[in-house]
Amino acid sequence: MPRCSVVLLLNFVPPYRVALLQALEREVRRLTVLVSTGMEADRSWKTDWRGLDVRVSRSLTLPYRRRHPDGFREDLSTHLSVDMLPRLCALAPDIVISSEFGARTLQACLYRCLAPLLGRRTRFLVWATLSEDSERGRGWARRTLRRLMAKRADGAMTNGESGARYLESIGFAPERIFRVHQSTDLDRFASLHTAARLPREASRAVRLVTVGSLIPRKGLRPFLQHLIAWCETNTDRVLSWRLIGDGPERTALEELLLPANLKLTLIGDVAYEDVPSLMADADLLAFPTLADEWGLVVNEAMAAGLPVLASTRAQATGEMITDGQDGWLFDPTDPVSTETALGRALNTPAASRIAMGDAARQTAARFSHANTARRMIEAIEAVWDQ
């Protein structure tokens, strides 16, 4: 296909996605990114688009609360972009890629229907960053609207097999679904050297790190209860758990009574560029999420050479981690599963953890921005040639 113009519709541009969009920009004739907001209010990141053509649309932000079938609640917001359709008409892109399945994607779908009447050849891709766990309990109205959009879309990009199964369930044909994994800037994290995690058998302390918002969905309080129980049983061992991030769960975490051999450190929000250095001296990443459409911190930790004690409720876990090789897997809703995986991870000798970290780094190398951009281009070419 000829080098085409692409318009990408997003909520906002997070810092971990800038390098990927730059890689995509190099492969197309023109890339324009239309966002609903410069930065979401609950994010501590600074806006930095680094030369990308990013334009902020006029939007209404509506907060709402969602209760997941697993019992936790989320305070979320939806952005209603009121001028997306006229902006698309003015830009006249060859390819429209819209993230998620909300109002902006509906306007992209309408543009796809209007384009032939305007004498334009346009293709429309949904960028569905979701999983079966993240979408459970969404409701019949949302599912019905998604089925309608699936009929008009030329294809969908999703981040893994769970996402692909969900897309098939709402009407996408398998040949119109393209696997486009989430990726991170490997160089930023791969610069950490395993020398920072040399075996320390004399102290017998294990250092865990977790990165992310302190919200119920991340499963932090239940996981801390498991750590407390483990430390009370293994009084001769010492654990240190560092949490990087902030949120409404902070107070509840601080109020829990901890045994003397468990140290909890709440770092709070930090700049994205400071995260790698705060991972450098950890022995493993703990990721006890109750539902995540991917879990990019898994990529980051594995790129930094950390094995991952990971929840199976995140799609990154199924796509990246081999149990016992570069991490340990558990179901956070199953106490026995959690306790078993926790015991295996904490009783793994330090030298073996470092070897697992080396294996994790090799796995992470396959999830590069270059590979993700290549898969996006393949999806664009496939729908263009339909």
C-alpha positions as CSV (number, residue, x, y, z in Angstrom):
1,M,0.0,0.0,0.0
2,P,1.2,3.6,-0.5
3,R,2.3,5.5,2.6
4,C,-0.9,6.7,4.1
5,S,-2.2,9.3,6.5
6,V,-3.4,8.1,9.8
7,V,-5.5,9.7,12.5
8,L,-5.2,8.1,16.0
9,L,-8.0,8.9,18.5
10,L,-7.0,8.5,22.2
11,N,-8.1,9.7,25.7
12,F,-4.6,11.2,26.2
13,V,-1.0,10.4,25.4
14,P,0.7,8.7,28.4
15,P,4.5,9.0,28.6
16,Y,5.1,5.3,28.0
17,R,3.4,5.5,24.6
18,V,5.3,8.5,23.1
19,A,8.2,6.4,21.7
20,L,5.8,3.9,20.1
21,L,3.8,6.7,18.4
22,Q,7.1,8.2,17.2
23,A,8.0,4.7,15.7
24,L,4.6,4.6,14.0
25,E,5.0,8.1,12.7
26,R,8.2,7.1,10.9
27,E,6.3,4.4,9.0
28,V,3.3,6.5,7.6
29,R,3.0,9.6,5.5
30,R,1.3,11.6,8.3
31,L,0.3,10.8,11.8
32,T,-2.2,13.0,13.7
33,V,-3.2,12.2,17.2
34,L,-6.5,13.6,18.5
35,V,-6.9,13.4,22.2
36,S,-9.8,14.1,24.5
37,T,-7.6,15.8,27.2
38,G,-4.0,16.8,27.5
39,M,-3.7,14.7,30.7
40,E,-6.3,13.0,32.9
41,A,-6.8,14.6,36.3
42,D,-5.9,11.5,38.3
43,R,-2.5,11.1,36.6
44,S,0.7,12.7,38.0
45,W,2.5,12.6,34.7
46,K,3.6,15.7,32.8
47,T,2.4,16.3,29.3
48,D,5.2,15.7,26.9
49,W,4.5,14.9,23.2
50,R,8.0,15.3,22.0
51,G,7.2,16.7,18.5
52,L,4.2,14.5,17.7
53,D,1.3,16.2,16.0
54,V,-1.2,16.0,19.0
55,R,-4.4,18.0,19.0
56,V,-6.8,18.3,21.9
57,S,-10.5,18.1,21.0
58,R,-13.3,19.9,22.8
59,S,-14.6,17.3,25.3
60,L,-16.9,16.9,28.2
61,T,-15.6,14.7,31.1
62,L,-18.2,12.8,33.0
63,P,-17.2,10.9,36.2
64,Y,-18.9,7.6,37.0
65,R,-18.4,4.6,39.4
66,R,-18.3,1.0,38.3
67,R,-18.7,-2.1,40.4
68,H,-16.8,-5.1,39.0
69,P,-18.3,-8.6,39.4
70,D,-15.4,-9.5,41.6
71,G,-16.6,-6.9,44.1
72,F,-14.3,-3.9,43.9
73,R,-15.4,-0.5,42.8
74,E,-13.7,1.9,40.4
75,D,-14.0,5.7,40.1
76,L,-13.7,6.3,36.4
77,S,-14.5,9.0,33.8
78,T,-15.6,9.1,30.2
79,H,-14.7,11.8,27.7
80,L,-17.4,12.9,25.3
81,S,-15.6,14.6,22.4
82,V,-18.0,17.0,20.8
83,D,-16.0,17.9,17.7
84,M,-14.3,14.6,16.7
85,L,-16.5,14.0,13.6
86,P,-15.9,17.5,12.0
87,R,-12.2,17.2,12.8
88,L,-12.0,13.8,11.0
89,C,-13.9,15.3,8.0
90,A,-11.3,18.2,7.8
91,L,-8.3,15.9,8.1
92,A,-9.6,13.3,5.6
93,P,-7.4,10.4,6.8
94,D,-6.8,7.2,4.9
95,I,-6.9,5.3,8.2
96,V,-8.7,6.1,11.4
97,I,-7.6,4.2,14.6
98,S,-9.8,4.7,17.6
99,S,-9.0,3.5,21.1
100,E,-11.6,1.8,23.2
101,F,-15.3,1.6,22.4
102,G,-16.7,4.9,23.6
103,A,-18.1,8.1,22.1
104,R,-15.0,8.9,20.0
105,T,-15.1,5.4,18.5
106,L,-18.7,5.9,17.6
107,Q,-17.8,9.2,15.8
108,A,-15.0,7.4,14.0
109,C,-17.6,4.7,12.9
110,L,-19.9,7.4,11.6
111,Y,-17.0,9.0,9.6
112,R,-16.3,5.6,8.1
113,C,-19.9,5.4,7.0
114,L,-19.8,9.0,5.6
115,A,-16.5,8.7,3.8
116,P,-17.7,7.0,0.6
117,L,-20.5,9.6,0.3
118,L,-17.7,12.3,0.4
119,G,-15.7,10.4,-2.3
120,R,-13.0,9.2,0.1
121,R,-11.5,5.8,0.6
122,T,-11.1,5.4,4.4
123,R,-10.5,2.4,6.6
124,F,-11.4,2.2,10.3
125,L,-9.6,0.2,13.0
126,V,-10.7,-0.1,16.7
127,W,-7.7,-0.3,19.1
128,A,-9.3,-2.4,21.7
129,T,-7.0,-2.5,24.7
130,L,-9.1,-4.9,26.8
131,S,-9.4,-8.4,28.2
132,E,-12.2,-10.7,29.2
133,D,-11.6,-9.9,32.9
134,S,-11.5,-6.1,32.3
135,E,-14.9,-6.2,30.4
136,R,-16.9,-8.5,32.7
137,G,-20.0,-6.9,34.0
138,R,-20.1,-4.0,31.5
139,G,-23.8,-4.3,30.8
140,W,-26.1,-5.1,27.9
141,A,-26.3,-1.5,26.5
142,R,-22.6,-1.1,26.1
143,R,-22.3,-4.6,24.6
144,T,-25.1,-3.9,22.1
145,L,-23.4,-0.6,21.0
146,R,-20.1,-2.4,20.6
147,R,-21.7,-5.1,18.4
148,L,-23.1,-2.3,16.2
149,M,-19.6,-0.7,15.8
150,A,-18.0,-4.1,15.2
151,K,-20.2,-4.5,12.1
152,R,-18.9,-1.2,10.6
153,A,-15.3,-1.4,11.6
154,D,-12.8,-2.8,9.1
155,G,-10.9,-4.5,11.9
156,A,-9.7,-4.4,15.4
157,M,-6.3,-4.4,17.1
158,T,-6.1,-5.9,20.5
159,N,-3.3,-6.7,23.0
160,G,-3.6,-10.5,23.4
161,E,-5.6,-13.7,23.1
162,S,-8.0,-12.8,25.9
163,G,-8.8,-9.6,24.0
164,A,-9.2,-11.5,20.8
165,R,-11.7,-13.9,22.4
166,Y,-13.8,-10.9,23.7
167,L,-13.8,-9.3,20.2
168,E,-15.0,-12.5,18.6
169,S,-17.8,-12.6,21.2
170,I,-19.2,-9.2,20.1
171,G,-19.0,-10.0,16.4
172,F,-15.5,-9.5,15.0
173,A,-14.5,-12.2,12.5
174,P,-11.2,-13.9,13.5
175,E,-9.5,-12.7,10.3
176,R,-10.3,-9.1,11.2
177,I,-8.6,-9.2,14.6
178,F,-4.9,-8.3,14.9
179,R,-2.8,-9.0,17.9
180,V,-0.8,-5.9,18.8
181,H,0.9,-6.3,22.2
182,Q,1.5,-3.5,24.6
183,S,5.2,-2.4,24.7
184,T,7.5,-0.2,26.6
185,D,10.8,1.7,26.1
186,L,13.1,-1.3,26.7
187,D,16.3,0.8,26.8
188,R,15.0,2.9,29.7
189,F,14.7,-0.2,31.9
190,A,17.3,-2.6,30.4
191,S,20.1,-0.2,31.5
192,L,19.6,-1.6,35.0
193,H,22.3,-4.2,35.8
194,T,21.8,-7.4,37.7
195,A,24.8,-6.4,39.9
196,A,22.3,-4.3,41.9
197,R,20.6,-7.6,42.9
198,L,23.5,-9.8,43.8
199,P,22.6,-12.6,46.2
200,R,22.4,-11.6,49.8
201,E,21.8,-14.9,51.5
202,A,23.3,-13.7,54.8
203,S,20.4,-11.2,55.4
204,R,17.8,-13.5,54.0
205,A,15.7,-10.4,53.2
206,V,13.6,-10.3,50.0
207,R,12.7,-6.9,48.4
208,L,9.5,-6.6,46.5
209,V,8.4,-3.7,44.5
210,T,5.0,-2.7,43.0
211,V,4.3,0.2,40.6
212,G,0.8,1.6,40.0
213,S,-2.2,3.4,41.4
214,L,-3.2,2.5,45.0
215,I,-6.8,1.6,44.1
216,P,-9.0,-1.4,45.0
217,R,-8.6,-2.9,41.5
218,K,-4.9,-3.5,42.1
219,G,-5.5,-6.0,44.9
220,L,-3.0,-4.4,47.2
221,R,-4.7,-4.8,50.6
222,P,-5.6,-8.5,50.1
223,F,-2.0,-9.1,49.0
224,L,-0.6,-7.3,52.0
225,Q,-2.7,-9.6,54.3
226,H,-1.0,-12.6,52.6
227,L,2.4,-11.0,53.2
228,I,1.5,-10.4,56.9
229,A,0.5,-14.1,57.3
230,W,3.7,-15.3,55.6
231,C,5.9,-13.2,57.8
232,E,4.0,-14.3,61.0
233,T,4.8,-17.9,60.0
234,N,8.3,-17.3,58.8
235,T,9.6,-15.1,61.7
236,D,13.3,-15.7,60.7
237,R,12.8,-14.1,57.4
238,V,12.6,-10.4,56.5
239,L,10.4,-8.9,53.7
240,S,10.5,-5.3,52.3
241,W,7.6,-4.1,50.0
242,R,8.0,-0.8,48.2
243,L,4.9,0.7,46.6
244,I,5.4,3.3,43.9
245,G,2.3,5.3,43.3
246,D,-0.6,6.9,45.2
247,G,-4.3,6.7,45.5
248,P,-7.3,6.2,47.9
249,E,-6.0,2.9,49.3
250,R,-3.0,4.5,50.9
251,T,-4.6,5.3,54.2
252,A,-6.0,1.8,54.6
253,L,-2.5,0.3,53.8
254,E,-0.8,2.5,56.3
255,E,-3.3,1.6,59.1
256,L,-2.6,-2.2,58.9
257,L,-0.6,-3.6,61.8
258,L,2.6,-5.2,60.4
259,P,4.8,-7.8,62.0
260,A,8.4,-6.7,62.8
261,N,9.9,-8.6,59.9
262,L,7.7,-6.8,57.3
263,K,8.6,-3.3,56.1
264,L,6.1,-1.4,53.9
265,T,7.4,1.7,52.2
266,L,4.9,4.0,50.4
267,I,6.9,6.1,47.9
268,G,3.9,8.0,46.5
269,D,3.7,9.4,42.9
270,V,7.0,9.9,41.1
271,A,7.9,11.1,37.6
272,Y,7.8,8.3,35.0
273,E,11.5,8.7,34.2
274,D,12.3,8.0,37.9
275,V,10.6,4.6,38.0
276,P,13.6,2.5,36.7
277,S,15.9,3.7,39.4
278,L,13.4,2.7,42.1
279,M,13.2,-0.8,40.6
280,A,16.9,-1.2,40.5
281,D,17.5,-2.8,43.9
282,A,14.4,-5.0,44.0
283,D,14.4,-8.8,43.9
284,L,11.0,-9.2,42.2
285,L,7.9,-7.3,41.1
286,A,4.7,-8.1,42.9
287,F,1.6,-7.6,40.7
288,P,-1.5,-8.7,42.5
289,T,-4.1,-7.0,40.3
290,L,-7.7,-8.1,40.3
291,A,-8.3,-7.0,36.7
292,D,-6.0,-5.4,34.1
293,E,-6.4,-5.3,30.3
294,W,-2.6,-5.6,30.1
295,G,-0.3,-4.5,32.9
296,L,2.6,-2.6,31.4
297,V,4.6,-2.6,34.6
298,V,5.1,-6.3,33.8
299,N,7.0,-5.4,30.6
300,E,9.0,-2.8,32.5
301,A,10.0,-5.0,35.4
302,M,11.0,-7.9,33.0
303,A,13.0,-5.5,30.9
304,A,14.8,-4.4,34.1
305,G,15.6,-8.1,34.8
306,L,13.1,-8.7,37.6
307,P,11.1,-11.9,37.8
308,V,7.4,-11.2,38.4
309,L,5.0,-12.6,41.0
310,A,2.0,-12.0,38.9
311,S,-1.8,-12.2,39.0
312,T,-3.4,-14.2,36.2
313,R,-6.1,-11.5,36.0
314,A,-3.8,-9.4,33.8
315,Q,-3.4,-10.1,30.1
316,A,0.4,-9.4,30.2
317,T,0.7,-12.4,32.5
318,G,-0.6,-14.9,30.1
319,E,1.2,-13.3,27.1
320,M,4.7,-12.9,28.7
321,I,5.2,-15.0,31.8
322,T,6.1,-18.7,32.0
323,D,5.5,-20.0,35.5
324,G,8.7,-21.0,37.2
325,Q,10.9,-19.7,34.3
326,D,10.6,-15.9,34.6
327,G,7.9,-15.5,37.3
328,W,5.3,-17.1,39.4
329,L,1.6,-17.0,38.7
330,F,-1.4,-16.9,41.0
331,D,-5.1,-16.2,41.0
332,P,-5.6,-13.3,43.5
333,T,-9.2,-14.4,44.3
334,D,-8.0,-17.8,45.4
335,P,-6.2,-17.7,48.8
336,V,-4.5,-21.1,48.3
337,S,-3.2,-20.1,44.8
338,T,-1.9,-16.8,46.2
339,E,-0.2,-18.5,49.3
340,T,1.4,-21.2,47.2
341,A,2.9,-18.8,44.6
342,L,4.0,-16.4,47.3
343,G,5.8,-19.2,49.1
344,R,7.5,-20.4,45.9
345,A,8.7,-16.9,45.1
346,L,10.0,-16.0,48.5
347,N,11.7,-19.4,49.0
348,T,13.4,-19.3,45.6
349,P,17.2,-18.9,46.2
350,A,18.6,-15.5,45.3
351,A,20.9,-16.9,42.6
352,S,17.9,-18.6,41.0
353,R,15.9,-15.4,41.1
354,I,18.6,-13.6,39.3
355,A,18.7,-16.3,36.6
356,M,14.9,-16.0,36.3
357,G,15.4,-12.2,35.9
358,D,17.8,-12.8,33.0
359,A,15.1,-15.0,31.4
360,A,12.6,-12.3,32.0
361,R,14.8,-9.8,30.2
362,Q,15.0,-12.0,27.2
363,T,11.2,-12.3,27.1
364,A,10.7,-8.6,27.4
365,A,13.0,-8.0,24.4
366,R,10.3,-9.5,22.2
367,F,7.8,-6.8,23.3
368,S,9.6,-3.8,21.8
369,H,8.1,-0.7,20.3
370,A,9.6,-1.7,17.0
371,N,7.6,-5.0,17.0
372,T,4.4,-3.3,18.2
373,A,4.7,-0.6,15.4
374,R,5.3,-3.4,12.9
375,R,2.2,-5.2,13.9
376,M,0.2,-2.0,13.7
377,I,1.5,-1.4,10.2
378,E,0.5,-5.0,9.3
379,A,-3.0,-4.3,10.6
380,I,-3.2,-1.1,8.6
381,E,-2.1,-2.8,5.4
382,A,-4.5,-5.7,5.9
383,V,-7.6,-3.5,6.2
384,W,-6.4,-1.2,3.4
385,D,-6.2,-4.1,1.0
386,Q,-9.6,-5.6,1.9
